[in-house]
Amino acid sequence: MSKVSLSLSLLGLLVIAVVTPTANAIRKSVVVGGKSDVPNVQTNKEVQELGRYCVEQFNLQEQSETGNEASIEKKETAVLNPLTFSRVVSAQQQVVAGLKYYLRIEVTQPDGTSRMFDSVVVVQPWLHSKKLLGFTPVATPIY
């Protein structure tokens, strides 16, 4: 009887030893209101489509500024338009009034060169709403 009880006690301690670190790691990786990494970005169709949406919205915004004197002066420093979506290379999400995504997007410029952009987009699925908040070139591309 004491061998069975000792075995069960050891088994219980082993389960606690294995489960506790895993539970702590899960709790530490999710911070309420904080950013969290999106797993499997390369194969995540939703994230890749969000990246494509961001590039399309940026191109539309740039086209709507055509003819504006400020945009004519800006064209000297602006990225050539239109940009072509290549892929999202990394993504984080944050729970807000919806989901806020922070995306690092690789685009192809009309001259064929690649460039990285950081993009912020908010998705509110219950309103069928997406809004591009920011789309800025990365100063030093990290590949």
N, C-alpha and C positions, 0 to 999 in steps of 0.2 A: 504494500500500500504506500509506503513512504517513497519507494522508487517511482511510482506513478505520479505521486504528488510533486516530487522533485523534478521529474521530466516535464510536467505541465507548467511548473513555475519557471523552468528554464525556457520553455517554449514561449511563455507569456513575455518574459524579458526580451527574448529575441525579436518577437513581433514589435514590441515597444521600441526597441533600439533601431529597427529598420523603418518603421512608420514615422516616428517623431522627426528625424531630420528631413524627410521628404515633405511632411506637412509644413515644417518651418520654412523650407525653401519655397514652397508654393505661396505661403503667406507673404514672404518677403518680396516675391516677384510681382505681386499685384498690389499697387498702392491706389487707394480710392482717389479718383480725380487726377492721378498721375499718368504719365506716358508709359506705355508698354510696347515692347517689340511685337510686330506682326510676324508670326512664324511662316516659313515656306513662301516667302515673297515671290520668288521666281515662278512658282506654280499656282499662286493664289490668283484666280481669274478676276475676282472682285477688285483686288488691289491693282492689278494690271489695267483693268478697265478704268479705274479712278485716275490712274496716271495718264491714260489716253485722253480722258475727259479734261484733265488739267491743261494738257498741251493744246487741245482744241480750243478751250476757253481763252487761253493766253493768245493764241493766233487771232481769235475773233476780236479780242480787246485791242490788239495791235492794229488790225484792219480798220476798226471803227475810229481810230485816231488819225487815219490817213487824211491828209488835207489840212489838218490842224497845224498851225505854225509851230507849236511846241513839239509836235511829233516830228516835224521836218528837221528841226535842230537836233532832236533826240536820235534820229536815224544814224548819225555818225557814230554814236556809241552803242546803239541798240544792237541786239542780236539780229542777224538777217532773218527775214520772215518769208514763208512760214516754216516753222519747225516741224519735224516729223518725229512722232513718238517712237522710241526704240524699246525701252523697258523701264520698270521700276526696279531699282537695285536695292533699296532698303525702305522700310516703312515702320512707323510707330503710330499708335492710336491712343486717343484720350477720350474718356467719357465726359461729354459736356451736355448741352441740350441737343443730343444726338451723338455722333462720333466725329471727332476731329482727327484727321489723318495728317501726318507729317511724312511726306514722301521725298525720296531722293530719286530723281528721274533722269535717265539718259535720253538725250534727243539727238537727232541728226540734223545738222544745219544744211541749207541748200547747197553749200559748197562741198558737202559730203563729210565734213568733220563732225566728231561727236563732242558733246558738251553736257555737263551735269547741271541740273537745276534743283533747288529745294522748293517744294510746293506745300501749301497748307490748304486743305479742303474740308468743309464740314458737310456731313451727310445726315439728313433727318429722314429716315425711311418712311415714317408714318405720314409725312407731308409730301413724300415723293420729291424731296428737295436735295440738291447738291449746290454748294456755293464755293467757288474758288476764292480764297482769302489772300493768297500770296503765291508768287512764282518768281523766284530770283535766281540768277546764275550763281553757281558755286565759284568762289574766288580761285581756289586751287582744286582742280578736279582730282578726286580720289577714285582710282579705278581698282 
